[in-house]
Amino acid sequence: MRILITAGPTREFIDPVRFISNSSTGFLGYELAKAALRRGHKVTLISGPTPLTPPKGVKFVPVITALEMRAAVNRFYPSSDCLIMSAAVADYRPAAPVGKKIKKTKEILTVRLKKNPDILLEAGKKKGKRILVGFALETENLIANAKEKLRRKNLDFIVAASLRGKNNPFGDKKSHFVIISREGKVKKVVCDKRKLSNIIIDNAESIH
Ligand code: CTP
């Protein structure tokens, strides 16, 4: 398969030196790329800023903002068989980024935010025969919310993780994940991200 993988956070600039972002490490996306390469798939990795080294053999497409990531996905999606959207795309960007560095003259500074496009939702609308995989992090109603996202975004399966209790899906330690298929099958797994990546690629292969 030609597999398109997105990874890492995006940065949304307030001025030339400040941005809004999140704490995504990109680790899962890079592990997914390695797992797909090991099985002989052709891999394009679109990544927001991370300190990780892209695995040898991928086509690497670095991006910074959500709008850049969307443009890169739109460029490679038509020639892909599978999109795995593991990037933590910033949901909002500053509505009016300033061209010059903001000086600290105001006591209270307000930054207005505008919604970013949902890249996965857009991809779901032109899915064709492609396999689409999404992710969900939830604090409440994990399975119901993930099922709703899976349907709304027209996915083949979704990988959901709870942010409740002791479960910590960030980093490279073992944690609890739930994989929900389009048919509504729910599979619970407890593993690290390397194992999770192999399971995700297995699942995609079994649908193809
Ligand atoms: N995603 C995306 N574009 C966005 C936001 C999210 O493609 N602008 C993708 C993520 O890569 C992930 C999935 O959508 O695979 C779920 O993202 P999440 O932010 O958890 O869900 P939302 O649908 O944005 O809902 P909410 O944040 O309200 O829970």
Residues whose N, C-alpha, C, O or C-beta is under 5 A from the ligand:
A	BS01	CTP	M85 S86 A87 V89 A90 D91 N116 P117 D118 I119 L120 V133 G134 F135 A136 L137
